[in-house]
Protein backbone atom coordinates (compact mmCIF):
# COMPACT_ATOMS: atom_id res chain seq x y z
CA UNK A 1 0.00 0.00 0.00
CA UNK A 2 1.40 3.40 -0.93
CA UNK A 3 0.74 6.57 1.02
CA UNK A 4 0.57 10.14 -0.17
CA UNK A 5 3.61 11.07 1.89
CA UNK A 6 5.97 8.78 -0.06
CA UNK A 7 8.68 11.19 -1.26
CA UNK A 8 10.95 8.99 -3.34
CA UNK A 9 12.05 10.29 -6.72
CA UNK A 10 9.41 9.47 -9.33
CA UNK A 11 10.05 10.09 -13.03
CA UNK A 12 12.96 12.43 -12.23
CA UNK A 13 10.67 14.52 -10.01
CA UNK A 14 10.86 14.92 -6.26
CA UNK A 15 7.33 14.67 -4.86
CA UNK A 16 8.47 16.56 -1.75
CA UNK A 17 8.81 19.63 -3.98
CA UNK A 18 5.24 19.10 -5.21
CA UNK A 19 4.18 18.74 -1.58
CA UNK A 20 5.85 22.05 -0.72
CA UNK A 21 4.23 23.61 -3.80
CA UNK A 22 0.83 22.60 -2.43
CA UNK A 23 1.35 25.06 0.43
CA UNK A 24 2.17 27.87 -1.99
CA UNK A 25 -0.21 30.65 -1.14
CA UNK A 26 -1.17 29.25 2.25
CA UNK A 27 2.11 30.54 3.66
CA UNK A 28 4.12 33.59 2.81
CA UNK A 29 5.52 33.09 -0.70
CA UNK A 30 9.08 34.07 0.17
CA UNK A 31 9.31 31.59 3.06
CA UNK A 32 7.97 28.75 0.94
CA UNK A 33 10.39 29.59 -1.88
CA UNK A 34 13.26 29.53 0.62
CA UNK A 35 12.17 26.12 1.92
CA UNK A 36 11.75 24.73 -1.60
CA UNK A 37 15.11 26.08 -2.77
CA UNK A 38 16.83 24.75 0.34
CA UNK A 39 15.33 21.29 -0.13
CA UNK A 40 16.32 21.20 -3.83
CA UNK A 41 19.87 22.23 -2.91
CA UNK A 42 20.11 19.62 -0.16
CA UNK A 43 18.63 16.92 -2.40
CA UNK A 44 21.71 17.17 -4.64
CA UNK A 45 23.83 15.97 -1.71
CA UNK A 46 24.09 12.15 -1.75
CA UNK A 47 24.44 11.95 2.05
CA UNK A 48 21.32 14.08 2.55
CA UNK A 49 19.29 11.92 0.14
CA UNK A 50 20.46 8.73 1.84
CA UNK A 51 19.69 10.06 5.34
CA UNK A 52 16.36 11.55 4.25
CA UNK A 53 15.16 8.32 2.66
CA UNK A 54 16.43 6.28 5.61
CA UNK A 55 14.44 8.45 8.03
CA UNK A 56 11.42 8.29 5.75
CA UNK A 57 11.49 4.49 5.84
CA UNK A 58 11.73 4.59 9.65
CA UNK A 59 8.72 6.91 9.83
CA UNK A 60 6.75 4.69 7.46
CA UNK A 61 7.47 1.64 9.62
CA UNK A 62 6.51 3.52 12.81
CA UNK A 63 3.29 4.69 11.17
CA UNK A 64 2.34 1.18 10.06
CA UNK A 65 3.17 -0.20 13.51
CA UNK A 66 0.96 2.36 15.23
CA UNK A 67 -1.90 1.61 12.85
CA UNK A 68 -1.48 -2.10 13.49
CA UNK A 69 -1.47 -1.52 17.28
CA UNK A 70 -4.75 0.42 16.98
CA UNK A 71 -6.28 -2.40 14.94
CA UNK A 72 -5.15 -5.02 17.46
CA UNK A 73 -6.55 -2.99 20.37
CA UNK A 74 -9.87 -2.65 18.57
CA UNK A 75 -9.89 -6.44 18.14
CA UNK A 76 -10.17 -6.48 14.38
CA UNK A 77 -10.33 -9.91 12.72
CA UNK A 78 -7.04 -11.77 12.22
CA UNK A 79 -7.50 -11.79 8.43
CA UNK A 80 -7.73 -8.01 8.38
CA UNK A 81 -4.64 -7.68 10.59
CA UNK A 82 -2.69 -9.98 8.29
CA UNK A 83 -3.74 -7.88 5.29
CA UNK A 84 -2.48 -4.75 7.09
CA UNK A 85 0.92 -6.36 7.68
CA UNK A 86 1.20 -7.53 4.08
CA UNK A 87 1.21 -4.04 2.56
CA UNK A 88 3.04 -3.74 -0.73
N, C-alpha and C positions, 0 to 999 in steps of 0.2 A: 504494500500500500504506500503510495507517495503522498506527501503532505505539501501544502502550499509554501512552507518555509524551507523547502529543499533549495539550497543555493549553489549547487554544483554548476559548472560551466556547461551550458547547453547551446549547441550550434554556435560556438564562438561568442556567445553572449553570457554575461554574468547576471543571473536573475536578481542578485542582491541589488544591482544598480536599478533594475526595473522596480524592485520593492521600494528603494529610496525615492524613485521618481513618482511613485504613487502618493507620496506625502507632499509632493510639490504643490504649493498653494495652501496646504494646511499649516505649514510652518513658514517662517520667514524665508524667502527665496535665497538670500545670500547664505544663510546657515545651511540650508539643504545642499546648495551647490558646493560649499566647503566640504561637507560630509561626503558627498558623492565623489568629488575630486580626490579627497584623501583616500577613500576606499579604492578607487581605480589605481592610484599611485601605489598603495600598499599591495594590491593584487598582483602587481608585476614582480614582487619579491617572492621567490620560491619558498623561503622559510615561512613567510606570512601565510601564503596559500596552504602550505602543509599544516601549519598550526590551526588555521581557521577551519579547515575541513575536518581535522582531528577533533576539535572542540564541537563542531557541528554534529559529528557522529555521536559523541558522548551525550550531547543534549537530546538527540533523537532517541537514543537508548533509554535515557532517564525518562523522557516523555512516555515512551511505550511502556516502561515498567510501571509508572504511576497510573496509567490508564488500566493496565492489567490488574494492579492492586485494587483499584476502584471496582472493577468488574468482579474480582474474587470476593470482595467485601459485600457486594450486592448479590452474591450467590447466583451468578449467571450460570447457565448450563455449561457443562464441561466442553461440549462441542463448540460452543461459541468462544470459550476461552482459548481452545486450541486454535481456532481460526484467527484469533487476535495475535497469537504468538507467531503464527505462520504468515507474517506479512511480507510480501515481496513486491 
